[in-house]
Amino acid sequence: MKDRSAFGIAALWENWKAPTTRERVRTFVVLTTPSNDLISHIHDRMPAILNPTGYERWLGLESDPGDLLVPFASEQLVEAGQFAFPRQLMSRSNERLRSRLPRILC
C-alpha cells in the first residue's frame, strides 16, 4: 500500500477429510483478478486485493460478494515511480531474471 499499511486479499479456505486416509486437510486458494497497470507488464493476473470498505462483506454471510473482485487501483498501491520491480528488470524477455522468479509469477 502507498501508506505501507496492511491489506487484505480475497481467499477461500476449507477444512475437509481426505476420502482415502480420512486425514483432516486444510486448504486455501488466493483469488485473482486481471492485473492493473502497475502489474500488467509482469503478469496478466494479480491477487484480488480487497478495498477495506469491502472486508465485512467478504468475511460475512453474503452469498455472492463477487463484485469486490476487481483490479485494485495502481495509484493506491505505491507512489508513482516507487514500485519495487522496475519494468526493465521484470521484462518477460529477461530470461535470466525470469528463471529466478517463483513459478506463480511466470
C-alpha positions as CSV (number, residue, x, y, z in Angstrom):
1,M,0.0,0.0,0.0
2,K,1.1,3.5,-0.6
3,D,1.0,4.3,3.1
4,R,2.6,0.9,3.9
5,S,-0.4,-0.3,5.8
6,A,-1.6,-3.9,5.9
7,F,-4.1,-5.0,3.3
8,G,-6.5,-7.9,2.7
9,I,-6.6,-10.2,-0.2
10,A,-9.6,-12.4,-1.3
11,A,-9.1,-16.0,-0.5
12,L,-11.2,-19.1,0.3
13,W,-10.4,-21.9,2.7
14,E,-11.8,-25.2,3.6
15,N,-11.3,-28.0,6.1
16,W,-12.1,-31.4,4.8
17,K,-11.3,-35.1,5.3
18,A,-9.3,-36.9,2.6
19,P,-11.6,-39.8,1.4
20,T,-8.9,-42.4,1.3
21,T,-7.0,-41.6,4.5
22,R,-9.7,-39.8,6.5
23,E,-6.9,-37.3,7.4
24,R,-8.1,-33.8,8.1
25,V,-6.8,-31.4,5.4
26,R,-6.8,-27.6,5.4
27,T,-6.7,-26.0,2.0
28,F,-6.9,-22.4,0.7
29,V,-6.8,-20.6,-2.6
30,V,-5.9,-16.9,-3.3
31,L,-8.4,-15.5,-5.8
32,T,-7.1,-13.4,-8.7
33,T,-8.3,-10.6,-10.9
34,P,-7.0,-9.2,-14.2
35,S,-3.8,-7.2,-13.4
36,N,-3.8,-3.4,-13.1
37,D,-1.5,-1.1,-14.9
38,L,1.3,-1.5,-12.4
39,I,1.4,-5.3,-12.6
40,S,0.4,-5.9,-16.2
41,H,3.9,-5.9,-17.5
42,I,4.7,-8.8,-15.1
43,H,1.6,-10.9,-15.5
44,D,-1.9,-10.8,-16.7
45,R,-3.4,-11.7,-13.3
46,M,-2.8,-10.4,-9.8
47,P,-4.1,-11.3,-6.3
48,A,-7.5,-9.8,-5.6
49,I,-6.7,-7.0,-3.1
50,L,-9.8,-6.0,-1.2
51,N,-10.7,-2.4,-0.5
52,P,-11.0,-2.1,3.3
53,T,-14.7,-1.0,2.9
54,G,-15.4,-4.5,1.5
55,Y,-13.8,-6.5,4.3
56,E,-17.1,-7.1,6.2
57,R,-18.9,-8.1,3.1
58,W,-16.2,-10.5,2.1
59,L,-15.9,-12.1,5.5
60,G,-19.7,-12.1,6.2
61,L,-22.6,-14.3,5.2
62,E,-23.3,-12.6,1.8
63,S,-23.8,-15.3,-0.8
64,D,-22.1,-13.6,-3.6
65,P,-19.7,-10.6,-2.9
66,G,-18.1,-11.2,-6.3
67,D,-18.3,-7.5,-7.3
68,L,-15.4,-7.0,-4.8
69,L,-13.1,-8.9,-7.1
70,V,-11.8,-6.1,-9.3
71,P,-8.3,-5.0,-10.1
72,F,-7.0,-2.8,-7.3
73,A,-6.2,0.8,-8.3
74,S,-2.5,1.2,-9.1
75,E,-2.4,4.6,-7.5
76,Q,-3.4,3.2,-4.1
77,L,-0.5,0.7,-4.1
78,V,2.6,2.9,-4.5
79,E,3.7,6.4,-5.2
80,A,4.5,7.0,-8.9
81,G,7.9,5.6,-9.7
82,Q,8.3,3.8,-6.3
83,F,7.4,0.3,-7.5
84,A,10.0,-2.2,-6.2
85,F,10.4,-4.0,-9.5
86,P,11.5,-1.7,-12.3
87,R,9.9,-2.5,-15.6
88,Q,13.2,-3.2,-17.4
89,L,14.1,-5.9,-14.7
90,M,10.8,-7.6,-14.9
91,S,10.6,-7.8,-18.6
92,R,9.4,-11.2,-19.8
93,S,12.3,-11.1,-22.3
94,N,14.9,-11.1,-19.4
95,E,15.3,-14.8,-19.2
96,R,18.0,-14.8,-16.5
97,L,15.8,-12.9,-14.1
98,R,12.6,-14.8,-15.2
99,S,14.3,-18.1,-14.4
100,R,14.7,-16.9,-10.8
101,L,11.1,-15.8,-10.3
102,P,8.7,-18.0,-8.5
103,R,6.6,-20.0,-10.9
104,I,3.4,-18.2,-9.7
105,L,4.6,-15.0,-11.5
106,C,5.6,-16.6,-14.8
